[in-house]
């Protein structure tokens, strides 16, 4: 985290007296104590957690998206105003696994609400980037790949973690939250079954732009290869990188190179031209869209089918 962000958080902590206990995760009985006519004030770090929170809470919560529309959440750092808004919230919903690198400072400085780590209960896998760093630098303190929401099975766990946190904080509406989560998770079950069925007879290897689809690939027995080995969509694409990806695509007879909505398609197009293929979008769903989670995941499925089936 940059120095400006740390100073902003500390400054707000000094101004606002805090007395309540921070709870990290969903194992809490802390109760929402505002008046009966008030709603839970919920801030979600990024999309799709914002969508999940709205689905679970509906009219019982006031939902706010923390990362501005159009901003890549990997790049985002809170401003003083953002920290002020977070201090007013009852619940902050995060992905976890180091995706929100600013959250530790909130915890250390006694944020008074509940921080819901939606990765609770999920088996975390190591990213390709971290695997490479460990090989070269022998790091042993690295976090895993944060892109759990791209696996619908894990998205269900995230939804349930949100419902549990809302219920524990607002017991009178507990049944409401759990019912909404259960109904939505049935839709995620159908999405999961659809992906399983429609990819079951297809090829297994695909080339994504960056290392975002490990959980998806693991769930559906696919093999993810990437242009960038980073867990964000930024990084240097060298001539050697292009050469290696082109070689891998030819070796595996891959004819589709995936890009993303928020990155320049030039790199993917260069590779596609070399292999006589084309470029399609495989969205990591990190940016707010007019389409919801299930629609975007279905679009990803259709593009994967075009590439693999």
C-alpha positions as CSV (number, residue, x, y, z in Angstrom):
1,X,0.0,0.0,0.0
2,X,1.3,3.5,-0.8
3,X,2.2,6.0,1.9
4,X,-0.6,8.3,1.1
5,X,-3.2,5.6,1.6
6,X,-1.7,4.6,4.9
7,X,-1.7,8.2,6.1
8,X,-5.3,8.6,5.0
9,X,-6.4,5.6,7.1
10,X,-4.5,6.7,10.1
11,X,-5.8,10.2,9.9
12,X,-9.4,9.1,9.8
13,X,-8.8,6.7,12.7
14,X,-7.5,9.6,14.8
15,X,-10.6,11.7,14.0
16,X,-13.2,9.1,14.5
17,X,-13.2,7.3,18.0
18,X,-13.7,3.6,17.7
19,X,-14.8,1.3,20.4
20,X,-16.2,-1.8,18.8
21,X,-14.4,-5.1,18.1
22,X,-13.4,-5.9,14.5
23,X,-14.5,-9.2,13.3
24,X,-12.6,-10.6,10.3
25,X,-14.6,-13.3,8.4
26,X,-18.2,-14.4,9.1
27,X,-17.9,-16.1,12.5
28,X,-19.6,-13.3,14.5
29,X,-22.6,-12.5,16.6
30,X,-22.1,-8.8,16.5
31,X,-25.5,-7.2,16.1
32,X,-26.7,-4.3,14.0
33,X,-27.9,-1.8,16.7
34,X,-29.3,1.1,14.7
35,X,-33.0,1.9,14.8
36,X,-35.5,-0.5,13.5
37,X,-36.1,1.6,10.4
38,X,-32.4,1.7,9.5
39,X,-30.7,-0.7,7.1
40,X,-27.4,-2.4,7.2
41,X,-24.8,-0.2,5.6
42,X,-22.8,-2.6,3.4
43,X,-19.8,-1.7,1.3
44,X,-18.5,-4.3,-1.2
45,X,-15.0,-4.0,-2.4
46,X,-15.7,-4.7,-6.1
47,X,-18.0,-6.4,-8.6
48,X,-19.3,-9.2,-8.4
49,X,-19.3,-9.0,-4.6
50,X,-21.4,-5.9,-4.9
51,X,-24.0,-7.9,-7.0
52,X,-23.9,-10.8,-4.5
53,X,-24.5,-8.4,-1.6
54,X,-27.4,-6.8,-3.3
55,X,-29.0,-10.2,-4.1
56,X,-28.7,-11.4,-0.5
57,X,-29.6,-8.1,1.2
58,X,-32.1,-6.6,-1.3
59,X,-34.2,-3.9,0.4
60,X,-32.8,-4.7,3.9
61,X,-29.4,-3.1,3.2
62,X,-27.9,0.0,1.6
63,X,-25.3,-1.4,-0.7
64,X,-22.3,0.6,-1.9
65,X,-19.6,-0.3,-4.4
66,X,-16.2,0.8,-3.2
67,X,-14.1,0.6,-6.4
68,X,-15.5,3.1,-8.9
69,X,-17.1,2.0,-12.1
70,X,-14.6,1.4,-14.8
71,X,-11.6,1.1,-12.4
72,X,-9.5,-2.0,-12.3
73,X,-9.7,-3.3,-8.7
74,X,-6.2,-4.6,-8.8
75,X,-5.0,-1.0,-9.2
76,X,-7.3,0.7,-6.7
77,X,-6.2,2.3,-3.4
78,X,-8.7,4.1,-1.1
79,X,-8.7,7.9,-0.8
80,X,-9.4,9.8,2.4
81,X,-13.1,10.1,1.3
82,X,-13.2,6.4,0.7
83,X,-11.8,5.7,4.2
84,X,-14.4,8.0,5.7
85,X,-17.2,6.1,3.9
86,X,-15.8,2.8,5.1
87,X,-15.8,4.0,8.7
88,X,-19.5,4.7,8.4
89,X,-20.3,1.2,7.3
90,X,-21.6,-1.8,9.3
91,X,-20.1,-4.4,7.0
92,X,-17.3,-4.4,4.4
93,X,-17.5,-7.4,2.0
94,X,-14.1,-8.3,0.6
95,X,-12.8,-11.1,-1.6
96,X,-9.8,-11.9,0.5
97,X,-6.6,-13.7,-0.5
98,X,-4.8,-10.4,-0.6
99,X,-7.0,-8.9,-3.3
100,X,-7.8,-5.9,-1.1
101,X,-4.3,-5.0,0.0
102,X,-5.6,-2.0,2.0
103,X,-7.7,-4.0,4.4
104,X,-4.9,-4.9,6.9
105,X,-4.5,-1.2,7.8
106,X,-8.2,-0.9,8.6
107,X,-8.0,-3.9,10.9
108,X,-4.8,-2.6,12.6
109,X,-6.4,0.7,13.2
110,X,-9.6,-0.6,14.8
111,X,-12.2,-0.4,12.1
112,X,-15.5,-0.7,14.1
113,X,-17.6,-2.8,11.7
114,X,-17.4,-6.3,10.3
115,X,-15.1,-7.3,7.5
116,X,-16.5,-10.3,5.7
117,X,-13.7,-12.3,4.0
118,X,-15.7,-14.2,1.4
119,X,-12.9,-16.6,0.7
120,X,-13.5,-18.3,4.1
121,X,-14.0,-22.0,3.5
122,X,-12.4,-22.1,0.0
123,X,-9.3,-24.1,-0.9
124,X,-6.8,-21.5,-2.2
125,X,-4.5,-22.4,-5.1
126,X,-1.1,-20.8,-5.8
127,X,-0.9,-18.5,-8.8
128,X,1.6,-19.2,-11.6
129,X,3.2,-15.8,-10.8
130,X,3.8,-16.9,-7.2
131,X,5.0,-20.3,-8.2
132,X,7.7,-18.6,-10.4
133,X,8.7,-16.2,-7.6
134,X,9.1,-19.1,-5.2
135,X,11.3,-20.9,-7.7
136,X,13.6,-17.9,-8.1
137,X,13.4,-16.2,-4.8
138,X,12.3,-18.9,-2.4
139,X,9.5,-16.8,-1.0
140,X,7.3,-18.7,1.5
141,X,4.9,-16.0,2.5
142,X,3.0,-15.4,-0.7
143,X,-0.8,-15.4,-0.9
144,X,-2.7,-17.5,-3.5
145,X,-4.7,-16.7,-6.6
146,X,-7.6,-14.4,-5.7
147,X,-9.9,-15.1,-8.6
148,X,-12.2,-17.4,-6.7
149,X,-15.4,-15.8,-8.0
150,X,-14.8,-17.1,-11.5
151,X,-15.6,-20.6,-10.3
152,X,-19.4,-20.7,-9.8
153,X,-19.0,-23.4,-7.1
154,X,-16.8,-21.0,-5.1
155,X,-19.1,-18.1,-5.9
156,X,-21.8,-20.0,-4.0
157,X,-19.6,-20.1,-0.9
158,X,-19.0,-16.4,-1.2
159,X,-22.7,-15.8,-1.4
160,X,-23.3,-18.0,1.7
161,X,-20.5,-16.2,3.6
162,X,-22.3,-12.9,2.8
163,X,-25.6,-14.2,4.0
164,X,-24.1,-15.5,7.2
165,X,-22.5,-12.2,8.0
166,X,-25.7,-10.3,7.2
167,X,-27.7,-12.7,9.4
168,X,-25.3,-12.5,12.3
169,X,-25.4,-8.7,12.2
170,X,-29.2,-8.4,11.6
171,X,-30.7,-11.4,13.3
172,X,-34.3,-10.3,12.8
173,X,-33.9,-10.6,9.0
174,X,-31.7,-13.8,9.1
175,X,-34.3,-16.0,7.4
176,X,-34.7,-13.4,4.6
177,X,-30.9,-13.3,3.9
178,X,-30.5,-17.0,3.9
179,X,-33.5,-17.6,1.7
180,X,-32.2,-15.1,-0.9
181,X,-28.8,-16.8,-0.8
182,X,-30.4,-20.2,-1.2
183,X,-32.5,-19.1,-4.2
184,X,-29.5,-17.5,-5.9
185,X,-27.3,-20.4,-5.3
186,X,-29.8,-22.7,-7.0
187,X,-29.2,-20.5,-10.1
188,X,-25.4,-20.9,-9.7
189,X,-26.0,-24.7,-9.5
190,X,-27.7,-24.5,-12.8
191,X,-24.8,-22.5,-14.3
192,X,-22.3,-25.0,-12.9
193,X,-24.2,-27.9,-14.5
194,X,-24.5,-26.1,-17.8
195,X,-20.7,-25.4,-17.9
196,X,-20.0,-29.0,-17.0
197,X,-22.3,-30.4,-19.6
198,X,-21.3,-28.1,-22.5
199,X,-17.6,-28.4,-22.0
200,X,-17.4,-32.1,-21.2
201,X,-16.6,-33.2,-24.8
202,X,-14.4,-30.3,-25.8
203,X,-10.6,-29.8,-25.9
204,X,-9.0,-28.9,-22.6
205,X,-6.3,-26.2,-23.4
206,X,-7.0,-22.5,-23.7
207,X,-4.8,-19.3,-23.6
208,X,-6.1,-16.5,-21.4
209,X,-4.7,-13.1,-21.2
210,X,-3.6,-13.2,-17.6
211,X,-3.7,-15.8,-14.8
212,X,-7.3,-15.4,-13.7
213,X,-9.0,-18.6,-14.6
214,X,-7.1,-21.2,-12.5
215,X,-10.1,-22.0,-10.3
216,X,-12.5,-22.2,-13.3
217,X,-10.0,-24.5,-15.1
218,X,-9.5,-26.7,-12.1
219,X,-13.3,-27.1,-11.6
220,X,-14.0,-28.0,-15.2
221,X,-10.9,-30.1,-15.9
222,X,-9.4,-27.5,-18.3
223,X,-5.8,-26.4,-18.7
224,X,-5.2,-22.7,-18.5
225,X,-2.2,-21.2,-20.3
226,X,-1.6,-17.4,-20.2
227,X,0.1,-14.6,-22.0
228,X,0.9,-12.9,-18.7
229,X,1.7,-15.1,-15.6
230,X,0.6,-12.3,-13.3
231,X,-2.7,-12.4,-11.4
232,X,-3.5,-8.9,-12.7
233,X,-3.8,-7.8,-16.3
234,X,-0.7,-5.6,-16.2
235,X,2.8,-6.7,-17.0
236,X,5.4,-6.6,-19.7
237,X,4.9,-8.7,-22.8
238,X,8.3,-9.3,-24.2
239,X,9.3,-10.7,-27.6
240,X,10.3,-13.9,-25.8
241,X,6.8,-14.1,-24.2
242,X,5.2,-13.7,-27.5
243,X,7.4,-16.4,-29.0
244,X,6.7,-18.8,-26.2
245,X,2.9,-18.3,-26.4
246,X,2.9,-18.7,-30.2
247,X,4.9,-21.9,-29.8
248,X,2.5,-23.2,-27.1
249,X,-0.5,-22.4,-29.3
250,X,0.9,-24.2,-32.3
251,X,1.9,-27.2,-30.1
252,X,-1.6,-27.5,-28.7
253,X,-3.4,-26.6,-32.0
254,X,-5.1,-23.6,-30.3
255,X,-6.8,-21.2,-32.7
256,X,-8.4,-18.8,-30.3
257,X,-6.5,-16.3,-28.1
258,X,-8.4,-14.7,-25.3
259,X,-8.3,-11.1,-24.3
260,X,-10.3,-9.0,-21.8
261,X,-12.6,-6.0,-22.0
262,X,-10.2,-3.6,-20.2
263,X,-7.0,-4.4,-22.0
264,X,-5.6,-3.5,-25.4
265,X,-6.2,-6.5,-27.7
266,X,-3.0,-5.8,-29.7
267,X,-1.0,-8.4,-28.0
268,X,-3.6,-11.1,-28.4
269,X,-4.2,-10.1,-32.0
270,X,-0.4,-10.5,-32.8
271,X,-0.5,-14.0,-31.5
272,X,-3.7,-14.8,-33.2
273,X,-2.4,-13.6,-36.6
274,X,0.8,-15.7,-36.2
275,X,-1.3,-18.9,-35.6
276,X,-4.0,-18.1,-38.2
277,X,-6.6,-17.8,-35.4
278,X,-8.7,-15.1,-33.8
279,X,-9.3,-13.2,-30.6
280,X,-12.3,-13.6,-28.3
281,X,-13.1,-12.1,-24.8
282,X,-12.8,-14.1,-21.6
283,X,-13.9,-11.8,-18.9
284,X,-12.6,-11.8,-15.4
285,X,-15.8,-9.9,-14.3
286,X,-13.9,-7.4,-12.2
287,X,-15.4,-4.3,-13.9
288,X,-19.1,-3.3,-13.4
289,X,-21.1,-4.2,-16.5
290,X,-24.7,-3.8,-17.7
291,X,-24.8,-7.7,-17.6
292,X,-25.0,-9.6,-14.3
293,X,-22.7,-12.4,-13.1
294,X,-24.6,-15.3,-14.6
295,X,-25.0,-13.5,-18.0
296,X,-21.3,-12.7,-18.1
297,X,-20.3,-16.2,-17.1
298,X,-22.6,-17.6,-19.8
299,X,-20.9,-15.3,-22.3
300,X,-17.5,-16.7,-21.2
301,X,-18.9,-20.2,-21.7
302,X,-20.1,-19.4,-25.2
303,X,-16.6,-18.1,-26.1
304,X,-14.9,-21.1,-24.6
305,X,-17.2,-23.4,-26.6
306,X,-16.2,-21.6,-29.8
307,X,-12.6,-22.0,-28.9
308,X,-12.6,-25.6,-27.6
309,X,-15.6,-27.5,-29.0
